[in-house]
Amino acid sequence: MALMITDECINCDVCEPECPNQAISAGEEIYVIDPGKCTECVGHFDEPQCQKVCPVDCIPLDPGHNESQEELQQKYLQLTAQKVA
């Protein structure tokens, strides 16, 4: 699954620079996560870095984007191949 940011977000800015895939950006009211770029940090870290640093615990799994570990790994490989190209 990709992750999502809920409306409990306080716009503290700590999650955005922690994302290795640059999937987090400022939305109209709160930060948002691009599910096309979110791999839950698979391929980079053992746990999602945004969840690790979030002071209000507002970054749950996004039930609208159900992905297996293998699918997340494939997405990671595709994203990193695009950066190299």
Phi, psi and omega in degrees: 000149169279168177259165177220158177251127182273173182287002172281355180304134180255011179055046183279349176074008183276336184283320187306309182289346181278343185282116181289343181259003182054042181273347183257133178213165178287127175265193180294320181241324181223172176292152180229157178244128176281112182296340177287342179249344184280124176244014186056027181069011174303133182093342180246310185222167179282342180214154179299123184291327179296318177296322183297322185263349184293120182284344182246007176053054183246028182235080178272176172295144179268107182296345178279354182225073182280117180224143177280169176301322179295319178294320177296321178296318178297318179297317177302314181297320178294315181295320181286330177291326178293325180291328181283323184293000000 
